[in-house]
């Protein structure tokens, strides 16, 4: 049975830190897949050719090469080892193939997320992309900020990509409402230790004063095991929740339910 929405505002009474997921929580899943991911699939070859000699892209390529070697060793389906030849005309087709495969499989690996962040930075700065944020989010962030609550982001997207989305959002620059950002460098989102690592980084005195909002039940379970309070976000396109999920966690369809 779904928990009564009337209980939700009281849930925040003793909360000092709010940790937010992005996809399906602050931002539509369709934006991530149809705009951000599509941009990478469409532009990755051109991006690599244009920036090939920059130190940033050299580091991205080196990290992706290591990822390729790890994937081949692990027997990841569809991955082919790059040739030893490191000339641009030889390597870029291999890069494009690997990046597109990883994007289409929605893999949460650091080298991919870093490259994506670098590509999106250019797109945001040029105005090619505006970050989607649900209409109720800016007001909630402002209210929590004014109440003295610390609001942080924990997403599989790189920290740079997170900041770009909120700085160049469709509602303007709302990055200043956010106190900190974490990506999977702190740990996988489905593991309880990741949330303990975040608590340690934030120097939180008690996990019971920290609220995590996500649309993924597995992440909710991991955060609960770490002692956090949890609310599940139910937005258009989010994965249907089981009866057990609904009995275990409060749910919201808008942040205004928490104000």
C-alpha positions as CSV (number, residue, x, y, z in Angstrom):
1,X,0.0,0.0,0.0
2,X,1.4,3.4,-1.0
3,X,2.3,5.6,2.0
4,X,0.1,8.6,2.6
5,X,1.3,11.8,0.8
6,X,0.2,13.8,3.8
7,X,3.1,12.3,5.8
8,X,5.7,13.6,3.3
9,X,6.3,17.2,4.5
10,X,6.9,15.9,8.1
11,X,9.5,13.6,6.6
12,X,11.7,16.6,5.9
13,X,11.4,18.2,9.4
14,X,14.6,16.7,10.7
15,X,16.4,16.4,7.4
16,X,19.5,18.5,7.0
17,X,20.9,17.0,3.7
18,X,18.9,16.1,0.6
19,X,20.6,13.9,-2.0
20,X,19.0,13.9,-5.5
21,X,19.3,11.5,-8.4
22,X,19.0,13.2,-11.8
23,X,17.4,10.9,-14.4
24,X,13.7,10.4,-13.5
25,X,14.0,12.6,-10.4
26,X,15.0,16.1,-11.4
27,X,15.2,15.5,-15.1
28,X,13.1,13.5,-17.6
29,X,14.4,10.2,-18.8
30,X,13.5,11.1,-22.4
31,X,15.8,14.1,-22.3
32,X,18.8,12.0,-21.2
33,X,18.2,9.3,-23.8
34,X,16.7,11.3,-26.7
35,X,18.8,14.5,-26.4
36,X,22.0,13.9,-24.5
37,X,22.7,10.4,-25.6
38,X,21.6,11.1,-29.2
39,X,24.0,14.1,-29.3
40,X,26.9,11.9,-28.4
41,X,26.0,9.2,-30.9
42,X,25.7,11.8,-33.6
43,X,28.7,14.0,-32.8
44,X,31.3,11.8,-31.3
45,X,33.4,11.3,-34.5
46,X,33.4,15.0,-35.3
47,X,34.3,15.9,-31.7
48,X,37.3,13.5,-31.6
49,X,38.6,14.8,-35.0
50,X,38.2,18.4,-33.9
51,X,39.8,18.0,-30.5
52,X,42.3,15.2,-31.2
53,X,45.4,17.1,-30.4
54,X,44.1,18.6,-27.1
55,X,45.4,17.3,-23.8
56,X,41.8,16.7,-22.6
57,X,41.0,14.4,-25.6
58,X,44.3,12.6,-25.3
59,X,43.4,11.7,-21.7
60,X,39.9,10.7,-22.8
61,X,41.3,8.4,-25.5
62,X,43.8,6.8,-23.2
63,X,41.1,6.1,-20.6
64,X,38.8,4.6,-23.3
65,X,41.7,2.4,-24.6
66,X,42.1,1.0,-21.1
67,X,38.4,0.4,-20.8
68,X,38.5,-1.4,-24.2
69,X,41.3,-3.6,-22.9
70,X,39.4,-4.4,-19.7
71,X,36.2,-5.2,-21.6
72,X,38.0,-7.5,-24.0
73,X,39.7,-9.3,-21.0
74,X,36.3,-9.6,-19.3
75,X,34.6,-11.0,-22.4
76,X,32.1,-8.1,-22.8
77,X,29.9,-8.9,-25.7
78,X,30.6,-7.0,-28.9
79,X,33.9,-5.5,-27.8
80,X,36.8,-5.8,-30.2
81,X,40.4,-5.0,-29.2
82,X,41.8,-1.9,-30.8
83,X,44.8,-2.2,-33.1
84,X,48.2,-1.2,-31.9
85,X,48.3,1.6,-34.5
86,X,47.5,4.8,-32.7
87,X,47.1,7.1,-35.8
88,X,43.9,9.2,-35.6
89,X,42.4,7.7,-38.8
90,X,42.8,4.2,-37.4
91,X,41.8,4.9,-33.8
92,X,38.8,7.1,-34.3
93,X,36.6,4.5,-36.0
94,X,37.4,2.1,-33.1
95,X,36.5,4.8,-30.6
96,X,33.3,5.7,-32.3
97,X,32.3,2.0,-32.4
98,X,33.0,1.5,-28.7
99,X,31.4,4.7,-27.5
100,X,28.2,4.1,-29.5
101,X,28.0,0.5,-28.1
102,X,28.5,1.8,-24.6
103,X,25.9,4.5,-25.0
104,X,23.3,2.2,-26.5
105,X,23.9,-0.3,-23.6
106,X,23.7,2.6,-21.1
107,X,27.0,1.5,-19.5
108,X,28.0,3.4,-16.3
109,X,31.7,3.4,-16.9
110,X,33.9,6.4,-16.0
111,X,35.8,6.9,-19.3
112,X,32.5,7.1,-21.2
113,X,30.9,9.5,-18.7
114,X,34.0,11.7,-18.8
115,X,34.0,12.0,-22.6
116,X,30.2,12.6,-22.6
117,X,30.7,15.5,-20.1
118,X,33.3,17.1,-22.3
119,X,31.1,16.8,-25.4
120,X,28.1,18.2,-23.6
121,X,30.1,21.1,-22.2
122,X,30.6,22.4,-25.8
123,X,26.9,21.8,-26.7
124,X,25.7,23.6,-23.6
125,X,28.0,26.5,-24.1
126,X,27.0,26.9,-27.7
127,X,23.3,26.8,-26.8
128,X,22.8,23.6,-28.8
129,X,21.4,21.9,-25.7
130,X,19.4,23.2,-22.7
131,X,19.3,21.0,-19.7
132,X,15.8,19.7,-18.9
133,X,14.6,20.2,-15.3
134,X,11.0,19.5,-14.2
135,X,9.0,22.7,-13.5
136,X,8.7,21.9,-9.8
137,X,12.4,21.5,-9.2
138,X,13.8,25.1,-9.2
139,X,11.2,26.2,-6.6
140,X,11.9,23.2,-4.4
141,X,15.7,23.8,-4.6
142,X,15.2,27.4,-3.7
143,X,13.0,26.6,-0.8
144,X,15.3,24.0,0.6
145,X,18.3,26.3,0.2
146,X,16.5,29.1,2.1
147,X,15.6,26.6,4.9
148,X,19.3,25.9,5.3
149,X,19.2,22.4,3.9
150,X,22.1,21.2,1.9
151,X,21.1,19.8,-1.5
152,X,23.6,17.6,-3.3
153,X,23.5,15.5,-6.5
154,X,24.4,11.8,-6.9
155,X,24.2,10.6,-10.4
156,X,26.0,8.1,-12.8
157,X,26.7,11.1,-15.0
158,X,30.1,12.8,-14.4
159,X,30.2,15.7,-12.0
160,X,31.0,18.0,-14.8
161,X,28.0,16.8,-16.8
162,X,25.8,17.4,-13.7
163,X,27.0,20.9,-13.2
164,X,26.5,21.8,-16.9
165,X,22.9,20.5,-16.8
166,X,21.9,22.7,-13.9
167,X,23.9,25.7,-15.0
168,X,22.4,25.7,-18.5
169,X,18.9,24.4,-17.6
170,X,15.7,25.3,-19.3
171,X,14.9,27.4,-16.2
172,X,18.2,29.3,-16.2
173,X,21.2,28.8,-14.0
174,X,20.1,26.9,-10.8
175,X,23.5,25.4,-10.1
176,X,24.0,27.8,-7.1
177,X,21.3,25.9,-5.1
178,X,23.4,22.8,-5.1
179,X,26.1,22.3,-2.5
180,X,28.0,19.3,-3.8
181,X,28.0,16.7,-6.6
182,X,28.9,13.0,-6.6
183,X,29.2,10.5,-9.5
184,X,30.2,6.8,-9.6
185,X,33.7,7.7,-8.6
186,X,32.3,7.6,-5.1
187,X,30.9,4.1,-5.8
188,X,28.1,2.4,-7.7
189,X,24.6,3.7,-6.9
190,X,23.3,0.2,-6.1
191,X,25.8,-0.4,-3.3
192,X,25.3,0.7,0.3
193,X,29.0,1.6,0.8
194,X,28.6,4.4,-1.8
195,X,26.1,6.2,0.4
196,X,28.3,5.7,3.4
197,X,31.2,7.2,1.4
198,X,29.0,10.2,0.6
199,X,28.0,10.6,4.2
200,X,31.7,10.6,5.2
201,X,32.5,13.2,2.5
202,X,29.6,15.4,3.6
203,X,30.6,14.9,7.3
204,X,27.0,14.1,8.1
205,X,26.5,13.5,11.8
206,X,23.7,11.0,11.3
207,X,22.4,9.1,8.2
208,X,18.9,9.5,9.6
209,X,19.1,13.3,8.8
210,X,19.8,12.6,5.2
211,X,17.1,12.1,2.5
212,X,17.8,10.4,-0.8
213,X,15.3,10.8,-3.7
214,X,15.6,8.4,-6.6
215,X,13.4,6.6,-9.1
216,X,15.3,3.3,-8.9
217,X,14.2,0.8,-6.2
218,X,17.7,-0.9,-6.1
219,X,19.3,2.4,-5.3
220,X,16.6,3.1,-2.6
221,X,17.4,-0.2,-1.0
222,X,21.1,0.5,-0.9
223,X,20.6,3.9,0.6
224,X,18.2,2.4,3.2
225,X,20.8,-0.1,4.2
226,X,23.2,2.8,4.8
227,X,20.7,4.3,7.1
228,X,19.3,7.1,4.9
229,X,15.7,8.2,4.6
230,X,14.4,7.5,1.1
231,X,11.6,8.7,-1.2
232,X,11.0,7.2,-4.6
233,X,10.3,9.5,-7.5
234,X,7.5,8.5,-9.9
235,X,7.7,10.5,-13.1
236,X,6.7,9.9,-16.7
237,X,8.9,7.1,-18.1
238,X,10.2,5.8,-14.8
239,X,10.3,2.1,-14.2
240,X,7.0,0.7,-12.6
241,X,7.3,0.0,-9.0
242,X,6.4,-3.3,-7.4
243,X,3.8,-3.6,-4.6
244,X,6.7,-4.2,-2.2
245,X,8.4,-1.0,-3.3
246,X,5.2,0.9,-2.7
247,X,4.8,-0.6,0.7
248,X,8.4,0.1,1.7
249,X,9.0,3.6,0.5
250,X,7.0,6.9,0.3
251,X,6.6,8.1,-3.3
252,X,6.2,11.5,-5.0
253,X,5.3,12.6,-8.4
254,X,6.5,16.2,-7.8
255,X,8.9,17.9,-5.3
256,X,6.1,20.2,-4.2
257,X,4.7,17.3,-2.2
258,X,7.7,17.7,0.1
259,X,7.3,21.4,0.7
